[in-house]
């Protein structure tokens, strides 16, 4: 009797085990299983994984030209000016900058450069595309939005909420009238004179924007505009003194993008006397010349 009672129990246990295994196999291979989705290739990374040392990015010969009066300073003061002052940053792989300032008898000139390496946190968006969005935002803030590229402007306005957007707090001020005029070919040099062409392509005629550096008001420089042959995209923003300001300060900014790096050059002059007016054309030419040198340095 004990033997007959034991056998059915073993049989029942075996049936439960077999049934459980069969049920599990059905769940793994049955209708509830989903086919694997194809792998999505992530967007390619940007060309640059690091940034240059900003305070060493400008040669001393260039600094000597951009900051008149430095050569006449005592050795220790001259070295201090050339060293520059590094910007405070918490991630030198993502954003760095440096500034210089020199006082000459007739004016004070200052220079600031910033490098920002943009990284996309969206695998479907490349670093270059994300950097282009950052660049477009700055171009729009400068009043230079291109009416022929609404998609780019829309992307720049909406943003994607990435970390780098929180860092991008620069706001443009003023800015001239947008124009498709390319930068003068001679702006790649850092001389004070120019043989620039006017915006309509004709030789200078002594009016603002023409190629005659000796005519008109020295503050009458070419307006804010898009630039050609500088990185992947570039613009210049001219910021003369405000109408209600007695200080004759003048600032020029050149912003360009190359791959996933956005570079900003700000060059300014503050005359010693309010009766003096800075040469805006010279400031523009020298700012552009430095921007091109920085673009070449990044490409090395």
Secondary structure, DSSP 4 states (H G I P E B T S, - for coil): -HHHHHHHHHHHHHHHHHHHHHHHHHHHHSTT--PPPPPPPPPPPPS-SS---GGGSS-HHHHHHHSTTGGGS-HHHHHHHHH-EEPP-S-TTTEEEEEEEEE-SSEEEEEEEEEEE-----TTS-HHHHHHHHHHHHHHHTT---TT-HHHHHHHHH----HHHHH-------------PPPPGGGGS--S---PBPTTSSBP-SSTTSS-TTSS-TT--PPSEEESSSSSEEEEEEEEPPTT--S--EEEEEEEEETTEEEEEEEEEEESSTT----HHHHHHHHHHHHHHHHHHHH-
